[in-house]
Amino acid sequence: MKHEWLIGFIGGLMIGTAALIFLVVNGRIMGVSGLIGGLIDRSGWGNGRERIVFLFGLFMVPVLWVRFIAPVETHVTNNLSLIIIAGLLVGIGSRLANGCTSGHGVCGISRFSIRSIFATAVYLMSGVIAISIFRQLLGVI
């Protein structure tokens, strides 16, 4: 049996643990778009240091994992314009939904938030539609 599912499971446990620790230590929900948004619009500068440290860890753990534990095979496209467009669409979507998958999917669903459950369902449906369009119709992925 392949072990890719195990890597995803471990990643999910790490995200859930990080969300729990962030909530217990700071008393706030760990939504990455909210953490970044508070730095960009300056509304979160009162606790900017802890936001930056958390985001730094969020980006560094995968780098350290690949460097010291095991390389990870991905199936990301080499089409840079497609990656940029996808990133912008994710940013716009998280702004419209008042949160991202970490805020709604991990923290909101665990609190039984109807809004978060609906937002996560929309995220998943949008992903299925997008991959269907880009892979099957346009052939760019």
N, CA, C and O atoms as a GROMACS GRO file, in nm:
protein
  564
    1MET      N    1   0.084  -0.118   0.000
    1MET     CA    2   0.000   0.000   0.000
    1MET      C    3   0.089   0.124   0.000
    1MET      O    4   0.188   0.131   0.072
    2LYS      N    5   0.052   0.221  -0.081
    2LYS     CA    6   0.129   0.345  -0.087
    2LYS      C    7   0.107   0.426   0.041
    2LYS      O    8   0.008   0.409   0.112
    3HIS      N    9   0.202   0.514   0.068
    3HIS     CA   10   0.198   0.589   0.193
    3HIS      C   11   0.157   0.735   0.176
    3HIS      O   12   0.168   0.813   0.270
    4GLU      N   13   0.109   0.773   0.057
    4GLU     CA   14   0.070   0.912   0.037
    4GLU      C   15  -0.042   0.955   0.133
    4GLU      O   16  -0.042   1.068   0.182
    5TRP      N   17  -0.135   0.865   0.159
    5TRP     CA   18  -0.245   0.898   0.249
    5TRP      C   19  -0.192   0.928   0.388
    5TRP      O   20  -0.248   1.011   0.460
    6LEU      N   21  -0.085   0.860   0.427
    6LEU     CA   22  -0.028   0.880   0.560
    6LEU      C   23   0.032   1.020   0.572
    6LEU      O   24   0.018   1.085   0.676
    7ILE      N   25   0.098   1.066   0.467
    7ILE     CA   26   0.155   1.201   0.468
    7ILE      C   27   0.042   1.303   0.482
    7ILE      O   28   0.055   1.397   0.560
    8GLY      N   29  -0.067   1.285   0.409
    8GLY     CA   30  -0.182   1.375   0.420
    8GLY      C   31  -0.244   1.370   0.559
    8GLY      O   32  -0.284   1.474   0.613
    9PHE      N   33  -0.252   1.251   0.615
    9PHE     CA   34  -0.308   1.235   0.750
    9PHE      C   35  -0.220   1.307   0.853
    9PHE      O   36  -0.272   1.377   0.940
   10ILE      N   37  -0.090   1.291   0.842
   10ILE     CA   38   0.002   1.358   0.935
   10ILE      C   39  -0.009   1.510   0.918
   10ILE      O   40  -0.010   1.584   1.016
   11GLY      N   41  -0.017   1.556   0.793
   11GLY     CA   42  -0.034   1.698   0.768
   11GLY      C   43  -0.162   1.752   0.831
   11GLY      O   44  -0.162   1.860   0.890
   12GLY      N   45  -0.270   1.677   0.817
   12GLY     CA   46  -0.396   1.718   0.879
   12GLY      C   47  -0.386   1.725   1.030
   12GLY      O   48  -0.439   1.817   1.092
   13LEU      N   49  -0.319   1.626   1.090
   13LEU     CA   50  -0.299   1.629   1.236
   13LEU      C   51  -0.216   1.751   1.277
   13LEU      O   52  -0.243   1.813   1.380
   14MET      N   53  -0.116   1.785   1.196
   14MET     CA   54  -0.032   1.901   1.228
   14MET      C   55  -0.113   2.030   1.220
   14MET      O   56  -0.099   2.118   1.305
   15ILE      N   57  -0.198   2.043   1.117
   15ILE     CA   58  -0.281   2.163   1.105
   15ILE      C   59  -0.380   2.172   1.221
   15ILE      O   60  -0.398   2.278   1.280
   16GLY      N   61  -0.444   2.060   1.253
   16GLY     CA   62  -0.538   2.058   1.365
   16GLY      C   63  -0.471   2.091   1.497
   16GLY      O   64  -0.527   2.165   1.578
   17THR      N   65  -0.352   2.038   1.519
   17THR     CA   66  -0.278   2.067   1.642
   17THR      C   67  -0.238   2.214   1.647
   17THR      O   68  -0.248   2.278   1.752
   18ALA      N   69  -0.193   2.267   1.535
   18ALA     CA   70  -0.156   2.410   1.530
   18ALA      C   71  -0.278   2.497   1.561
   18ALA      O   72  -0.267   2.596   1.633
   19ALA      N   73  -0.394   2.460   1.506
   19ALA     CA   74  -0.517   2.537   1.531
   19ALA      C   75  -0.554   2.532   1.679
   19ALA      O   76  -0.593   2.633   1.737
   20LEU      N   77  -0.542   2.415   1.739
   20LEU     CA   78  -0.573   2.399   1.880
   20LEU      C   79  -0.478   2.481   1.967
   20LEU      O   80  -0.522   2.553   2.056
   21ILE      N   81  -0.349   2.472   1.940
   21ILE     CA   82  -0.251   2.548   2.018
   21ILE      C   83  -0.274   2.698   2.001
   21ILE      O   84  -0.269   2.773   2.098
   22PHE      N   85  -0.300   2.742   1.876
   22PHE     CA   86  -0.324   2.884   1.853
   22PHE      C   87  -0.446   2.932   1.931
   22PHE      O   88  -0.443   3.041   1.989
   23LEU      N   89  -0.553   2.852   1.933
   23LEU     CA   90  -0.674   2.889   2.006
   23LEU      C   91  -0.648   2.893   2.157
   23LEU      O   92  -0.691   2.988   2.224
   24VAL      N   93  -0.580   2.793   2.211
   24VAL     CA   94  -0.555   2.786   2.355
   24VAL      C   95  -0.461   2.899   2.399
   24VAL      O   96  -0.485   2.962   2.502
   25VAL      N   97  -0.356   2.923   2.323
   25VAL     CA   98  -0.256   3.023   2.362
   25VAL      C   99  -0.309   3.165   2.340
   25VAL      O  100  -0.288   3.252   2.425
   26ASN      N  101  -0.376   3.190   2.227
   26ASN     CA  102  -0.416   3.326   2.192
   26ASN      C  103  -0.564   3.355   2.210
   26ASN      O  104  -0.604   3.471   2.212
   27GLY      N  105  -0.644   3.251   2.225
   27GLY     CA  106  -0.788   3.272   2.239
   27GLY      C  107  -0.855   3.316   2.111
   27GLY      O  108  -0.965   3.371   2.114
   28ARG      N  109  -0.789   3.293   1.998
   28ARG     CA  110  -0.844   3.333   1.868
   28ARG      C  111  -0.839   3.216   1.770
   28ARG      O  112  -0.763   3.121   1.789
   29ILE      N  113  -0.921   3.227   1.666
   29ILE     CA  114  -0.927   3.125   1.562
   29ILE      C  115  -0.808   3.140   1.469
   29ILE      O  116  -0.769   3.252   1.435
   30MET      N  117  -0.751   3.027   1.427
   30MET     CA  118  -0.636   3.026   1.338
   30MET      C  119  -0.684   3.022   1.193
   30MET      O  120  -0.690   2.916   1.131
   31GLY      N  121  -0.719   3.137   1.141
   31GLY     CA  122  -0.750   3.146   0.999
   31GLY      C  123  -0.634   3.216   0.931
   31GLY      O  124  -0.605   3.332   0.962
   32VAL      N  125  -0.569   3.149   0.840
   32VAL     CA  126  -0.447   3.204   0.779
   32VAL      C  127  -0.479   3.333   0.703
   32VAL      O  128  -0.401   3.428   0.710
   33SER      N  129  -0.590   3.337   0.630
   33SER     CA  130  -0.621   3.459   0.555
   33SER      C  131  -0.646   3.575   0.651
   33SER      O  132  -0.612   3.690   0.620
   34GLY      N  133  -0.704   3.548   0.766
   34GLY     CA  134  -0.723   3.653   0.866
   34GLY      C  135  -0.592   3.700   0.926
   34GLY      O  136  -0.575   3.819   0.952
   35LEU      N  137  -0.500   3.607   0.948
   35LEU     CA  138  -0.369   3.645   1.001
   35LEU      C  139  -0.293   3.732   0.902
   35LEU      O  140  -0.235   3.834   0.940
   36ILE      N  141  -0.294   3.693   0.776
   36ILE     CA  142  -0.225   3.770   0.673
   36ILE      C  143  -0.299   3.903   0.650
   36ILE      O  144  -0.236   4.008   0.640
   37GLY      N  145  -0.432   3.898   0.642
   37GLY     CA  146  -0.511   4.018   0.619
   37GLY      C  147  -0.490   4.123   0.725
   37GLY      O  148  -0.484   4.242   0.696
   38GLY      N  149  -0.477   4.079   0.851
   38GLY     CA  150  -0.452   4.173   0.960
   38GLY      C  151  -0.318   4.241   0.950
   38GLY      O  152  -0.301   4.354   0.996
   39LEU      N  153  -0.221   4.173   0.891
   39LEU     CA  154  -0.091   4.236   0.868
   39LEU      C  155  -0.097   4.334   0.751
   39LEU      O  156  -0.036   4.440   0.755
   40ILE      N  157  -0.171   4.297   0.648
   40ILE     CA  158  -0.179   4.382   0.528
   40ILE      C  159  -0.258   4.510   0.556
   40ILE      O  160  -0.213   4.619   0.519
   41ASP      N  161  -0.374   4.497   0.620
   41ASP     CA  162  -0.456   4.618   0.644
   41ASP      C  163  -0.422   4.686   0.776
   41ASP      O  164  -0.487   4.784   0.814
   42ARG      N  165  -0.324   4.635   0.847
   42ARG     CA  166  -0.270   4.691   0.972
   42ARG      C  167  -0.365   4.678   1.092
   42ARG      O  168  -0.337   4.734   1.198
   43SER      N  169  -0.475   4.607   1.077
   43SER     CA  170  -0.566   4.588   1.190
   43SER      C  171  -0.510   4.488   1.290
   43SER      O  172  -0.555   4.484   1.404
   44GLY      N  173  -0.413   4.408   1.250
   44GLY     CA  174  -0.355   4.307   1.338
   44GLY      C  175  -0.214   4.340   1.385
   44GLY      O  176  -0.142   4.252   1.431
   45TRP      N  177  -0.176   4.466   1.374
   45TRP     CA  178  -0.039   4.500   1.412
   45TRP      C  179  -0.018   4.496   1.564
   45TRP      O  180   0.096   4.490   1.610
   46GLY      N  181  -0.126   4.498   1.640
   46GLY     CA  182  -0.113   4.488   1.786
   46GLY      C  183  -0.052   4.355   1.827
   46GLY      O  184   0.021   4.348   1.926
   47ASN      N  185  -0.079   4.252   1.752
   47ASN     CA  186  -0.019   4.120   1.777
   47ASN      C  187   0.054   4.073   1.652
   47ASN      O  188   0.057   3.954   1.621
   48GLY      N  189   0.113   4.168   1.582
   48GLY     CA  190   0.182   4.138   1.455
   48GLY      C  191   0.297   4.042   1.470
   48GLY      O  192   0.321   3.959   1.382
   49ARG      N  193   0.368   4.052   1.582
   49ARG     CA  194   0.484   3.963   1.601
   49ARG      C  195   0.442   3.816   1.604
   49ARG      O  196   0.504   3.733   1.538
   50GLU      N  197   0.338   3.785   1.680
   50GLU     CA  198   0.295   3.644   1.686
   50GLU      C  199   0.234   3.599   1.553
   50GLU      O  200   0.244   3.481   1.518
   51ARG      N  201   0.171   3.690   1.480
   51ARG     CA  202   0.120   3.655   1.347
   51ARG      C  203   0.236   3.619   1.254
   51ARG      O  204   0.230   3.518   1.183
   52ILE      N  205   0.340   3.700   1.255
   52ILE     CA  206   0.455   3.677   1.169
   52ILE      C  207   0.525   3.547   1.207
   52ILE      O  208   0.564   3.470   1.119
   53VAL      N  209   0.542   3.522   1.336
   53VAL     CA  210   0.607   3.399   1.380
   53VAL      C  211   0.526   3.277   1.337
   53VAL      O  212   0.582   3.178   1.289
   54PHE      N  213   0.394   3.283   1.352
   54PHE     CA  214   0.309   3.172   1.312
   54PHE      C  215   0.318   3.148   1.162
   54PHE      O  216   0.334   3.035   1.118
   55LEU      N  217   0.308   3.255   1.083
   55LEU     CA  218   0.315   3.242   0.938
   55LEU      C  219   0.452   3.194   0.892
   55LEU      O  220   0.462   3.118   0.796
   56PHE      N  221   0.557   3.238   0.960
   56PHE     CA  222   0.692   3.192   0.929
   56PHE      C  223   0.701   3.040   0.950
   56PHE      O  224   0.755   2.968   0.866
   57GLY      N  225   0.647   2.992   1.062
   57GLY     CA  226   0.645   2.848   1.088
   57GLY      C  227   0.562   2.773   0.986
   57GLY      O  228   0.598   2.663   0.944
   58LEU      N  229   0.451   2.834   0.944
   58LEU     CA  230   0.364   2.771   0.845
   58LEU      C  231   0.437   2.748   0.714
   58LEU      O  232   0.418   2.645   0.650
   59PHE      N  233   0.521   2.842   0.675
   59PHE     CA  234   0.596   2.828   0.550
   59PHE      C  235   0.724   2.746   0.566
   59PHE      O  236   0.769   2.684   0.471
   60MET      N  237   0.782   2.746   0.685
   60MET     CA  238   0.911   2.678   0.704
   60MET      C  239   0.898   2.529   0.730
   60MET      O  240   0.989   2.453   0.694
   61VAL      N  241   0.791   2.484   0.791
   61VAL     CA  242   0.778   2.341   0.821
   61VAL      C  243   0.786   2.256   0.694
   61VAL      O  244   0.858   2.156   0.694
   62PRO      N  245   0.714   2.290   0.585
   62PRO     CA  246   0.730   2.209   0.465
   62PRO      C  247   0.872   2.212   0.409
   62PRO      O  248   0.922   2.110   0.360
   63VAL      N  249   0.938   2.326   0.417
   63VAL     CA  250   1.075   2.336   0.369
   63VAL      C  251   1.165   2.243   0.450
   63VAL      O  252   1.247   2.171   0.393
   64LEU      N  253   1.150   2.245   0.581
   64LEU     CA  254   1.231   2.159   0.666
   64LEU      C  255   1.197   2.012   0.646
   64LEU      O  256   1.285   1.926   0.648
   65TRP      N  257   1.068   1.982   0.625
   65TRP     CA  258   1.026   1.844   0.601
   65TRP      C  259   1.096   1.788   0.477
   65TRP      O  260   1.154   1.680   0.481
   66VAL      N  261   1.090   1.864   0.369
   66VAL     CA  262   1.150   1.818   0.243
   66VAL      C  263   1.301   1.807   0.257
   66VAL      O  264   1.362   1.715   0.202
   67ARG      N  265   1.361   1.897   0.330
   67ARG     CA  266   1.507   1.900   0.344
   67ARG      C  267   1.558   1.786   0.433
   67ARG      O  268   1.658   1.721   0.399
   68PHE      N  269   1.491   1.760   0.546
   68PHE     CA  270   1.546   1.668   0.644
   68PHE      C  271   1.472   1.536   0.659
   68PHE      O  272   1.529   1.439   0.710
   69ILE      N  273   1.347   1.528   0.616
   69ILE     CA  274   1.271   1.404   0.638
   69ILE      C  275   1.252   1.327   0.509
   69ILE      O  276   1.304   1.216   0.495
   70ALA      N  277   1.180   1.384   0.415
   70ALA     CA  278   1.156   1.311   0.290
   70ALA      C  279   1.110   1.408   0.182
   70ALA      O  280   1.032   1.499   0.209
   71PRO      N  281   1.156   1.387   0.061
   71PRO     CA  282   1.104   1.469  -0.049
   71PRO      C  283   0.957   1.434  -0.073
   71PRO      O  284   0.914   1.321  -0.050
   72VAL      N  285   0.882   1.531  -0.119
   72VAL     CA  286   0.740   1.512  -0.144
   72VAL      C  287   0.716   1.531  -0.293
   72VAL      O  288   0.754   1.633  -0.351
   73GLU      N  289   0.651   1.433  -0.353
   73GLU     CA  290   0.618   1.444  -0.495
   73GLU      C  291   0.488   1.521  -0.510
   73GLU      O  292   0.388   1.489  -0.445
   74THR      N  293   0.490   1.622  -0.594
   74THR     CA  294   0.369   1.699  -0.619
   74THR      C  295   0.334   1.689  -0.767
   74THR      O  296   0.414   1.646  -0.850
   75HIS      N  297   0.214   1.728  -0.796
   75HIS     CA  298   0.168   1.728  -0.935
   75HIS      C  299   0.125   1.868  -0.976
   75HIS      O  300   0.025   1.886  -1.046
   76VAL      N  301   0.202   1.967  -0.931
   76VAL     CA  302   0.172   2.106  -0.963
   76VAL      C  303   0.217   2.134  -1.105
   76VAL      O  304   0.320   2.084  -1.149
   77THR      N  305   0.141   2.213  -1.173
   77THR     CA  306   0.174   2.249  -1.310
   77THR      C  307   0.298   2.338  -1.315
   77THR      O  308   0.329   2.406  -1.217
   78ASN      N  309   0.366   2.339  -1.425
   78ASN     CA  310   0.479   2.429  -1.446
   78ASN      C  311   0.435   2.560  -1.509
   78ASN      O  312   0.518   2.648  -1.534
   79ASN      N  313   0.308   2.574  -1.536
   79ASN     CA  314   0.253   2.693  -1.599
   79ASN      C  315   0.243   2.804  -1.494
   79ASN      O  316   0.149   2.806  -1.415
   80LEU      N  317   0.340   2.897  -1.494
   80LEU     CA  318   0.348   3.001  -1.392
   80LEU      C  319   0.226   3.093  -1.395
   80LEU      O  320   0.177   3.133  -1.289
   81SER      N  321   0.177   3.128  -1.512
   81SER     CA  322   0.060   3.216  -1.519
   81SER      C  323  -0.062   3.148  -1.457
   81SER      O  324  -0.144   3.215  -1.394
   82LEU      N  325  -0.076   3.019  -1.475
   82LEU     CA  326  -0.187   2.945  -1.415
   82LEU      C  327  -0.175   2.943  -1.262
   82LEU      O  328  -0.275   2.956  -1.192
   83ILE      N  329  -0.053   2.928  -1.212
   83ILE     CA  330  -0.032   2.929  -1.067
   83ILE      C  331  -0.066   3.066  -1.010
   83ILE      O  332  -0.129   3.075  -0.904
   84ILE      N  333  -0.026   3.173  -1.078
   84ILE     CA  334  -0.056   3.309  -1.031
   84ILE      C  335  -0.206   3.335  -1.032
   84ILE      O  336  -0.260   3.388  -0.936
   85ILE      N  337  -0.273   3.297  -1.140
   85ILE     CA  338  -0.418   3.315  -1.148
   85ILE      C  339  -0.489   3.236  -1.039
   85ILE      O  340  -0.582   3.286  -0.975
   86ALA      N  341  -0.444   3.112  -1.016
   86ALA     CA  342  -0.505   3.030  -0.911
   86ALA      C  343  -0.486   3.093  -0.774
   86ALA      O  344  -0.579   3.096  -0.694
   87GLY      N  345  -0.367   3.144  -0.747
   87GLY     CA  346  -0.341   3.210  -0.620
   87GLY      C  347  -0.428   3.332  -0.599
   87GLY      O  348  -0.481   3.354  -0.490
   88LEU      N  349  -0.443   3.413  -0.704
   88LEU     CA  350  -0.530   3.531  -0.695
   88LEU      C  351  -0.675   3.492  -0.672
   88LEU      O  352  -0.745   3.556  -0.593
   89LEU      N  353  -0.720   3.388  -0.740
   89LEU     CA  354  -0.859   3.342  -0.721
   89LEU      C  355  -0.882   3.288  -0.579
   89LEU      O  356  -0.988   3.310  -0.521
   90VAL      N  357  -0.783   3.220  -0.526
   90VAL     CA  358  -0.795   3.172  -0.387
   90VAL      C  359  -0.803   3.290  -0.291
   90VAL      O  360  -0.883   3.289  -0.198
   91GLY      N  361  -0.719   3.391  -0.314
   91GLY     CA  362  -0.722   3.510  -0.229
   91GLY      C  363  -0.855   3.583  -0.236
   91GLY      O  364  -0.910   3.623  -0.133
   92ILE      N  365  -0.907   3.600  -0.356
   92ILE     CA  366  -1.036   3.666  -0.373
   92ILE      C  367  -1.147   3.583  -0.308
   92ILE      O  368  -1.235   3.638  -0.242
   93GLY      N  369  -1.142   3.452  -0.328
   93GLY     CA  370  -1.243   3.364  -0.269
   93GLY      C  371  -1.241   3.367  -0.117
   93GLY      O  372  -1.346   3.368  -0.054
   94SER      N  373  -1.122   3.367  -0.057
   94SER     CA  374  -1.117   3.371   0.088
   94SER      C  375  -1.163   3.505   0.142
   94SER      O  376  -1.219   3.512   0.252
   95ARG      N  377  -1.140   3.609   0.067
   95ARG     CA  378  -1.190   3.741   0.109
   95ARG      C  379  -1.343   3.746   0.101
   95ARG      O  380  -1.409   3.796   0.192
   96LEU      N  381  -1.399   3.693  -0.008
   96LEU     CA  382  -1.544   3.690  -0.023
   96LEU      C  383  -1.612   3.602   0.082
   96LEU      O  384  -1.722   3.634   0.128
   97ALA      N  385  -1.546   3.493   0.119
   97ALA     CA  386  -1.605   3.398   0.215
   97ALA      C  387  -1.572   3.433   0.360
   97ALA      O  388  -1.607   3.358   0.451
   98ASN      N  389  -1.505   3.546   0.381
   98ASN     CA  390  -1.464   3.586   0.516
   98ASN      C  391  -1.380   3.478   0.584
   98ASN      O  392  -1.396   3.453   0.704
   99GLY      N  393  -1.292   3.416   0.509
   99GLY     CA  394  -1.204   3.317   0.567
   99GLY      C  395  -1.157   3.217   0.464
   99GLY      O  396  -1.210   3.209   0.353
  100CYS      N  397  -1.057   3.140   0.502
  100CYS     CA  398  -0.998   3.042   0.413
  100CYS      C  399  -1.029   2.902   0.464
  100CYS      O  400  -1.104   2.885   0.560
  101THR      N  401  -0.970   2.803   0.401
  101THR     CA  402  -0.999   2.665   0.440
  101THR      C  403  -0.951   2.634   0.581
  101THR      O  404  -1.014   2.553   0.651
  102SER      N  405  -0.842   2.694   0.625
  102SER     CA  406  -0.798   2.667   0.762
  102SER      C  407  -0.894   2.728   0.863
  102SER      O  408  -0.918   2.668   0.969
  103GLY      N  409  -0.948   2.844   0.833
  103GLY     CA  410  -1.042   2.906   0.926
  103GLY      C  411  -1.177   2.836   0.926
  103GLY      O  412  -1.228   2.800   1.031
  104HIS      N  413  -1.233   2.817   0.807
  104HIS     CA  414  -1.365   2.754   0.797
  104HIS      C  415  -1.356   2.603   0.811
  104HIS      O  416  -1.429   2.543   0.890
  105GLY      N  417  -1.267   2.542   0.733
  105GLY     CA  418  -1.261   2.396   0.727
  105GLY      C  419  -1.213   2.330   0.854
  105GLY      O  420  -1.267   2.227   0.895
  106VAL      N  421  -1.112   2.386   0.915
  106VAL     CA  422  -1.056   2.322   1.035
  106VAL      C  423  -1.121   2.378   1.161
  106VAL      O  424  -1.172   2.303   1.244
  107CYS      N  425  -1.120   2.509   1.175
  107CYS     CA  426  -1.168   2.570   1.299
  107CYS      C  427  -1.320   2.586   1.303
  107CYS      O  428  -1.382   2.561   1.406
  108GLY      N  429  -1.379   2.626   1.191
  108GLY     CA  430  -1.523   2.649   1.189
  108GLY      C  431  -1.605   2.521   1.198
  108GLY      O  432  -1.701   2.514   1.275
  109ILE      N  433  -1.567   2.420   1.121
  109ILE     CA  434  -1.641   2.294   1.126
  109ILE      C  435  -1.628   2.229   1.264
  109ILE      O  436  -1.724   2.170   1.313
  110SER      N  437  -1.512   2.241   1.325
  110SER     CA  438  -1.494   2.181   1.459
  110SER      C  439  -1.581   2.250   1.564
  110SER      O  440  -1.607   2.194   1.670
  111ARG      N  441  -1.625   2.372   1.534
  111ARG     CA  442  -1.718   2.444   1.624
  111ARG      C  443  -1.862   2.430   1.578
  111ARG      O  444  -1.952   2.495   1.632
  112PHE      N  445  -1.886   2.346   1.477
  112PHE     CA  446  -2.019   2.322   1.420
  112PHE      C  447  -2.082   2.450   1.365
  112PHE      O  448  -2.204   2.470   1.376
  113SER      N  449  -2.001   2.537   1.306
  113SER     CA  450  -2.050   2.660   1.246
  113SER      C  451  -2.116   2.629   1.112
  113SER      O  452  -2.051   2.576   1.021
  114ILE      N  453  -2.244   2.661   1.100
  114ILE     CA  454  -2.318   2.636   0.975
  114ILE      C  455  -2.254   2.714   0.861
  114ILE      O  456  -2.238   2.661   0.751
  115ARG      N  457  -2.216   2.838   0.886
  115ARG     CA  458  -2.152   2.919   0.782
  115ARG      C  459  -2.022   2.855   0.733
  115ARG      O  460  -1.994   2.856   0.614
  116SER      N  461  -1.944   2.799   0.826
  116SER     CA  462  -1.818   2.735   0.788
  116SER      C  463  -1.840   2.604   0.714
  116SER      O  464  -1.767   2.572   0.620
  117ILE      N  465  -1.940   2.530   0.755
  117ILE     CA  466  -1.972   2.405   0.685
  117ILE      C  467  -2.013   2.436   0.541
  117ILE      O  468  -1.968   2.370   0.447
  118PHE      N  469  -2.098   2.537   0.524
  118PHE     CA  470  -2.140   2.577   0.390
  118PHE      C  471  -2.021   2.629   0.308
  118PHE      O  472  -2.005   2.593   0.192
  119ALA      N  473  -1.937   2.714   0.370
  119ALA     CA  474  -1.821   2.769   0.298
  119ALA      C  475  -1.727   2.658   0.254
  119ALA      O  476  -1.676   2.661   0.142
  120THR      N  477  -1.703   2.560   0.339
  120THR     CA  478  -1.614   2.450   0.304
  120THR      C  479  -1.672   2.366   0.192
  120THR      O  480  -1.599   2.322   0.103
  121ALA      N  481  -1.802   2.344   0.194
  121ALA     CA  482  -1.868   2.270   0.084
  121ALA      C  483  -1.852   2.347  -0.047
  121ALA      O  484  -1.827   2.287  -0.152
  122VAL      N  485  -1.866   2.478  -0.042
  122VAL     CA  486  -1.849   2.561  -0.163
  122VAL      C  487  -1.704   2.554  -0.210
  122VAL      O  488  -1.680   2.545  -0.331
  123TYR      N  489  -1.607   2.559  -0.118
  123TYR     CA  490  -1.465   2.546  -0.156
  123TYR      C  491  -1.442   2.415  -0.230
  123TYR      O  492  -1.379   2.413  -0.336
  124LEU      N  493  -1.494   2.307  -0.175
  124LEU     CA  494  -1.472   2.176  -0.236
  124LEU      C  495  -1.540   2.166  -0.372
  124LEU      O  496  -1.480   2.114  -0.467
  125MET      N  497  -1.662   2.214  -0.383
  125MET     CA  498  -1.732   2.209  -0.512
  125MET      C  499  -1.660   2.296  -0.615
  125MET      O  500  -1.648   2.258  -0.731
  126SER      N  501  -1.613   2.411  -0.573
  126SER     CA  502  -1.540   2.500  -0.665
  126SER      C  503  -1.412   2.434  -0.714
  126SER      O  504  -1.376   2.446  -0.831
  127GLY      N  505  -1.344   2.362  -0.625
  127GLY     CA  506  -1.223   2.290  -0.665
  127GLY      C  507  -1.252   2.181  -0.766
  127GLY      O  508  -1.177   2.165  -0.863
  128VAL      N  509  -1.359   2.107  -0.746
  128VAL     CA  510  -1.398   2.002  -0.841
  128VAL      C  511  -1.431   2.063  -0.976
  128VAL      O  512  -1.389   2.012  -1.080
  129ILE      N  513  -1.506   2.172  -0.975
  129ILE     CA  514  -1.543   2.238  -1.101
  129ILE      C  515  -1.418   2.292  -1.171
  129ILE      O  516  -1.401   2.275  -1.292
  130ALA      N  517  -1.331   2.359  -1.095
  130ALA     CA  518  -1.210   2.419  -1.154
  130ALA      C  519  -1.120   2.312  -1.214
  130ALA      O  520  -1.071   2.328  -1.325
  131ILE      N  521  -1.096   2.204  -1.142
  131ILE     CA  522  -1.007   2.100  -1.195
  131ILE      C  523  -1.070   2.034  -1.317
  131ILE      O  524  -0.999   1.997  -1.411
  132SER      N  525  -1.201   2.020  -1.316
  132SER     CA  526  -1.268   1.963  -1.434
  132SER      C  527  -1.251   2.052  -1.555
  132SER      O  528  -1.223   2.004  -1.665
  133ILE      N  529  -1.269   2.181  -1.536
  133ILE     CA  530  -1.254   2.275  -1.648
  133ILE      C  531  -1.110   2.280  -1.697
  133ILE      O  532  -1.083   2.266  -1.817
  134PHE      N  533  -1.017   2.298  -1.604
  134PHE     CA  534  -0.877   2.316  -1.645
  134PHE      C  535  -0.813   2.189  -1.699
  134PHE      O  536  -0.729   2.195  -1.789
  135ARG      N  537  -0.851   2.074  -1.645
  135ARG     CA  538  -0.791   1.949  -1.691
  135ARG      C  539  -0.864   1.892  -1.813
  135ARG      O  540  -0.801   1.860  -1.913
  136GLN      N  541  -0.995   1.881  -1.803
  136GLN     CA  542  -1.069   1.813  -1.909
  136GLN      C  543  -1.096   1.902  -2.031
  136GLN      O  544  -1.082   1.857  -2.145
  137LEU      N  545  -1.135   2.026  -2.006
  137LEU     CA  546  -1.172   2.113  -2.119
  137LEU      C  547  -1.054   2.190  -2.177
  137LEU      O  548  -1.040   2.199  -2.299
  138LEU      N  549  -0.969   2.245  -2.090
  138LEU     CA  550  -0.858   2.327  -2.138
  138LEU      C  551  -0.726   2.252  -2.151
  138LEU      O  552  -0.637   2.294  -2.225
  139GLY      N  553  -0.712   2.141  -2.078
  139GLY     CA  554  -0.592   2.059  -2.084
  139GLY      C  555  -0.466   2.127  -2.034
  139GLY      O  556  -0.356   2.094  -2.079
  140VAL      N  557  -0.480   2.221  -1.941
  140VAL     CA  558  -0.362   2.293  -1.891
  140VAL      C  559  -0.303   2.234  -1.763
  140VAL      O  560  -0.198   2.276  -1.717
  141ILE      N  561  -0.371   2.137  -1.708
  141ILE     CA  562  -0.318   2.073  -1.586
  141ILE      C  563  -0.292   1.927  -1.617
  141ILE      O  564  -0.247   1.853  -1.530
   0.00000   0.00000   0.00000
